[in-house]
C-alpha cells in the first residue's frame, strides 16, 4: 500500500518526546516544513516538492532567566522560523517541585486561538489576531489535574461540530471543549490511570492513543466508546488523521507504524475501523508520525536517536 | 522534564560500575581482602547519608561533565587507582549498559525494577558488613517512598529525561555485539517479538461497540511481529523476584569488558555541541560534589603497601593506545571546579578544604580563591 521514499536528513537526532514531528504543507510555495525536537532545540527542514531543495533552520529556546525565576514555556515564530513574534513564561514555584515546569501539547483552535498545555494540567488559551502581532493570553483552563500530554482541534473542516478541541493528560483523561471568548467544557472522559500520549478529533470523534498500546475512539460530546483497538505492543507516541480520506496513522515505541481506515457517520452514530497496513522501522522507537497531506497520500516518521525523517508514499 | 531522574541515574550507573570493577578485580587477581575493601569503600561513599539527601532533592539532571566527575571521585574513593583511559572506558561501559536497560524496559515503570536489580546486587556485595548494609536498606526505603506512588506517565517522563541524557551515544560494547543485542553501527536491537509489557494486550484485535455499549463486531489484524502475553509483574518491595533480567550482572571473569572506539556513529559529534552550552545550575552540581567529598575518608594515595592500580585493558600498551586514539568528540572533559562567588557554596567548600588540611596532609595553594578543587584532592 505504501513504499519507502527518500529520507530527509535533519541536523540533530530526534528526542524521545510524544508527537515529535510536525508537518506544514505550504501549497502556494510548493514546499513542506518539517519540524523535529532535539532536547531544547527545534530542527526545521523545508523541503521543496520537486525534491531538489532542502533548507535547514534551528531554533533554540532562549536561555532561562534565573534572576527573575520564571520558566520560559513557549516561543512563537513565523511559519518559516524566521522571526520570533511572541514568547510566554510562567512563574517558577518558590520551592522546586518534583516536576519541572514545562509545556506539552499545542493546538490551533477555531476561530483564532492557540492553546498550549502545561505540566500542572493548566491550558493556556492565546488569542491570535488575524492582523498584527498583538497576541494575548485570553484564558487559563484548569480542568485537568495531571500534566497535559497532547491536544487537538477538530480537523474535518466542518463548522457544524459542537466540540472543536479535545485535550488529554497523563491520567488518560480527555476533556472536550467548545472554543470562544470563554471556552466551554462539554464533556470529560475519564482515563483508567493510563496516560493518553496522543489525541486527534475528527467528525466529532476523539481518537486517543495510550501508553498501554491501545487506541480508543470516543464520541467526544457523549463519551460513548465506539471502538477499542489493541494496536501496539508498546507505548503509543503519535496518532494522526488524514481528514479528507479518514485514514488513521499510529506509531509506537514497538518500531511499528500502522495505517487504519475509519468510517464515521455522525448522523447515524456509526464508527467503523479497519486495519490497512504496517511499516516496521527496524530497531527504532518511533516518536513522531504524521500524514504529509489531507488525503494521506504520504506520511513521515521520526525515531529516537534517528537523524532523518523517513517518508512513505502510497504505491 | 522530570526533576526526579538523578537518583535513578546515579544508582543504576553506580551499580554497573560495581559490576565492572568487581570483574576487573577478579581478572587481575587482586587479593580478596583488598578487593573487598575497595568495594566496601565505594559502596559506603555511594550511600553516604548526606550525599543521598542531596541526590534525592528535586532537581534537573546534571550535565554529562558533572556526572562523569562524580563517578571519577567515586571510583577513587578507595585505595584503587585508574588511569584516564581506563576511567573513560569504565564510564563508556556504564553508560551504554544503562542506556540499553532504559531503552529495552517494556514499561517505563520497569526502570524501577532495573534499579532494584542493581540494589539487590549491591546488597549482596556488602552482606557481611552490617553498617553498610543498613545504609543500603535505607536507600531501598527512599526509593520505594519516592517512586512507587508515581503514575505510568510520570515514569515515562523520567525515561524520556534519561533518553535525552543518553542521546546520540552509540559506543559499541563487545558483550552486546557478541550477544547480538547491539548492531555493528552501535544501535541496539529492538525485537518485535516476545512478551508484551505488563498491562498491555497482544496487538491484533479491533472491537467495535454500539451506542448502548454492546460489542457488535470484532476484527483481527496481522500485528507484524511475534508477541506473547505478558509475564507476571516483578516485585517493587525491598525483597522479591524482579522478573526482568535487565540490571543484573552480565559480566563474569570469562566475558571481558571491551569497547570499540572506531566506527562510532558519525552523529556522535553532534551531542557535544548541545552539552557545550553553559549550565546555569553549576551551583547545585557543586553542592552535590561537596557532599560527596564530605563523605570521603582521607586516603593516602599510591602507598606501595596498600594502593594498587586497576586497568580496564588487557595490557598497559593497549591502555596507552586507547588514550591516544580516543576520538575528540568522545572525551568527557572532567569538570574543573572553581569556587563560585556564592557565599554558601564557598563556605561549604572552605570547610571541607579546611577539614582536609587539618588531617595533616598539605593542600596545594588553597589560599588562591579560584583553586581547582580536584587538584586539591589529588594533592592529598
Interface residues (C-beta under 8 A of the other chain):
Chain A: X11 X12 X13 X15 X16 X17 X38 X39 X40 X41 X63 X64 X66 X96 X97 X98 X99 X100 X102 X146 X147 X149 X169 X170 X171 X193 X194 X195 X197 X211 X212 X213 X214 X224 X225 X226 X227 X228 X229 X230 X231 X232 X233 X234 X235 X254 X255 X256 X269 X271 X272 X273 X274 X275 X278 X280 X282 X283 X284 X285 X304 X305 X307
Chain B: X1 X2 X3 X4 X57 X58 X59 X60 X103 X106 X107 X108 X151 X152 X153 X154 X156 X157 X159 X160 X163 X164 X167 X168 X170 X183 X187 X188 X189 X190 X192 X196 X197 X199 X200 X201 X202 X203 X204 X205 X206 X207 X208 X209 X211 X213 X219 X221 X222 X223 X224 X225 X227 X267 X270 X274 X280
